[in-house]
Amino acid sequence: MVNKIRKKLKKLSIPRTTVLGIVFLIMACVLVHKLFDLQIIEGEDYVNDFKLRSTKTRTLKSTRGNIYDRNGEVLASNELAYSITLEDNGTYDSDRVKNLTLNGTIYKVLQIFKENGDSVDVTFHIILDENGDYVFDVDEGVTLDRFRADIYGKALVDDMTEKEASSTAEEIMDYLTGEERFSLVLTGEDAYTEKELKEYGLPERFTQEELMDMTKMRYALSTNSFQKYMPVTVATQVSNESIASIMENQDELQGVDVVEDSIRTYDNGLYYSSIVGYTGKASSEELEKLREEDDSYAADSVIGKTGMEQYMETQLQGTDGQETVYVDNLGKVLQIDEDSRVEPKAGNDVYLTIDKDWQENIYHILEQRVAGILLSKIDPGKTFDVNAVSDASQIRIPIYNVYNALVANSVIDIEHFKEEDASETEKNLYAKFQQKQQEIFDKITQELTGDSPKAYKDLDEQMQEYVSYIADTLLTEKLEILLSNSIDRNDETYLAWEQEHSISLQDYLTYAAGQNWIDISKISPEGDYLDSKEVYLSLAEYITEYLKTDTEFGKLLYKYMLQEDTISGTELCTVLYDQGVLPKEGDEMYQSLVSGATSAYDFMISKISSLEITPGQLALDPCSASCVVTDVDTGEVLACVTYPGYDNNRLANHMDQEYFAKLNTDLTSPIFNKATQQRTAPGSTFKLVSAIAGIEEDLIDDYSVINCTGSFDLVQPPINCWQKSGHGGLDLTSAIEQSCNVFFTTIGFMAGENSEGDFSETSSLETLQTYASLMDLDKKTGIEITESEPQVSDEFAVPSYIGQGTHLYTTSQLARYVTTLANEGTSFQLSLLDKTTDSKGKLIKDYTPGIQSEVDLPSKLWDYIHNGMRRVVQTHGEFSNLGMEVSGKTGTAEESPTRPNHGLFIGYAPADDPEVALAIRIPHGYSSGNACLAANDIFKYIFELTDEKNIITGFASSDTSNSSTD
């Protein structure tokens, strides 16, 4: 059978090629069928499956913990907002296509922002200045070094080349926008074609602002270059219009998304911004430090930048959650994997020891008191010669200084005078300014390049101020062209300029150029000058050009225009309305002012009295104050007030750069905490330390009486008592009551005497320092916000016993000192922290201030001190209507003979059973009596001794004091 089959097959004789053809035909049919099945029958399913195969992990933002006062009143919280994020989730054929795609997407987003008034929010240390030049927004230092290293992709600052480490803002922008990085601007053969630009929706040329914003967004994206699906936030607090537009066009905006976010808000932040601080985008340095504790911080993390926001950062910062999502090839989310979701965890809540109401109302009390002092010193004159009075309490403020303050401290913006939308008054002022500017520039040019420049002493007062500004402020401080560290202070030419005033500015600067005291690179980066003459001529040209746009120099010109009556106080007061500083609507004084019915003098007096124009705006003496209130039994800080304050809402989230710049140039330095950072001499408040030293060192005893004749003349120059006729014989308690200088300088002298009666300055200072240390005046208080180091006097031993010498303390340090006196010896580490809880209110930690030391003194000595302090208050009329027994000590500290003295008061209440202690300082407040009046108001408020509306009136205080019986 088998053989028969074999024979039949042999007879068929089919060629091999035919067999192969048949096989290929069968295979082709199978393949076509499979393709038909894949593409036609199941095509849609496979496409959907393909889209679902791409997954990514999405971050779920947590919320920051809230900050409350001791009573649970909100100080800092979060509000829902929306942010725009950007990620690189594309696949590209080449770098050119990648850059075109990303740049096209970003440009479209930028146009949406522009149309709806939104802006890019990316930390980037290059800005456009008023001249359209790229400049850094930070000075040379660690931050700028780190920024450059990040730009060039270096892990360490030291990894940069010399060229990279010294690159200018312009060079960095050229690098980032060029083909090496983001290819925003390409030229020559590499330039984008018209077809490419049209295809990707890009313009032929960017404006400078567009180029800056696009560079910032590309830079932010590049910080996540090794985490492709990690989005970066490029805009916060965006408008509903931008959100809608982006959502509608999301198919065209690959990698762009709208995400729920939160913004930080502060309730009435003006009053406690110095305590709470504010949040902002983390810098590279901050991230590096924070990641040592928690590596989850992202490049766009918002962190506490100052104050308790910064101090409690790791408690307040929440923990982000995450979820897995399925996305299509455009990055659009198609499905969320609910099983993968890890919920975000809110940050912990922080409770502070301060009382919100106390903080706010003490701020108002201080402002009212400072305004009252200021008003009492204003005269309707042009000038006042401070050298003509021997007593600082006699210094007056001419009204022309008040008018000028509106310009000097930028209450009105003189730069707006030249804008198209300037008012007629502003335009008239600017026209007069231009005439004055040309006149002065001609004179300055003569002094800089003329053949017969005048010696400084031969210039008139006005020209002397201009020349001093050029040499000291502009060249030395502002531009650092004149290198102060290189100057030989013993050089004859330098002394002729600085002390003898016998040479001209031209002579001085020409000589400085020859001595290499001039930084040539600031004038010409190439440094291509051949000799000192060329250096000087280039410097002179640079000065004149710079002054044309220098706002601070412009302010000097306005000052003298006022003095010469080229412009008037009325014109400047009118501009207050034109620029919206004061509202025209509903203000009857506006029409009265412009019509001439009300004088500029009466107008300013009225507006200061009503606090519509505040001392903090004018920056005249006085313009600031501080107060720290403590619980004497615990060391908790109940209020820590600095006046003037600032609005931290404008610095948090998307920082208001213009406002921040204004704060940094404000002559009152609002960001500088007057309560914890400003240091002055303590004045007679220090005499209580001297009293302790006198008893403990056996220099005096219970029965000692020292006779005050009105002057202590065992040292030179003699030290006068405030009671010039003398107090006569005084014991310790009476000496504290009368604040007798002779009594306490006698103790200082005795502390330095040896057995033979010879006086040793060193021995006296060592004794003083021992007892200052006993009261912890040589240590910081422990308060959690920034505090300056105290300084115990190390010179002028005998004057140091009455609070002069080189003592320097903050208000917070004086507050701890008086707290220790009040509770008889417990020196606390002051604290602003009460407790922390989780977001549901569960207690995490209860904070209790630590004890720095215990001061062990005989009870009789405590009685002397307390009785003396009570009698101080009893003999001061400023407390006559208080209604309760209070103990305290006044202090007056002189800083400059040409400025009013500082006024200080420390005290506690009630006198018999102390509950709270406080320290008050009014810098340049004329007298300690004015600090007493503020203390009187604060005690009345705290202990509810009168109706609150009688204390917080909203007007400048009508009563002031010239009393300085200390």
Order of alpha helices (4+ residues) and beta strands (2+ residues): alpha-alpha-alpha-beta-beta-beta-alpha-beta-beta-alpha-alpha-alpha-alpha-alpha-beta-alpha-beta-alpha-beta-alpha-beta-alpha-alpha-beta-beta-beta-alpha-beta-beta-alpha-alpha-alpha-alpha-alpha-alpha-alpha-alpha-alpha-alpha-alpha-alpha-beta-beta-alpha-alpha-beta-beta-beta-beta-alpha-alpha-alpha-alpha-alpha-beta-beta-beta-beta-alpha-beta-beta-beta-alpha-alpha
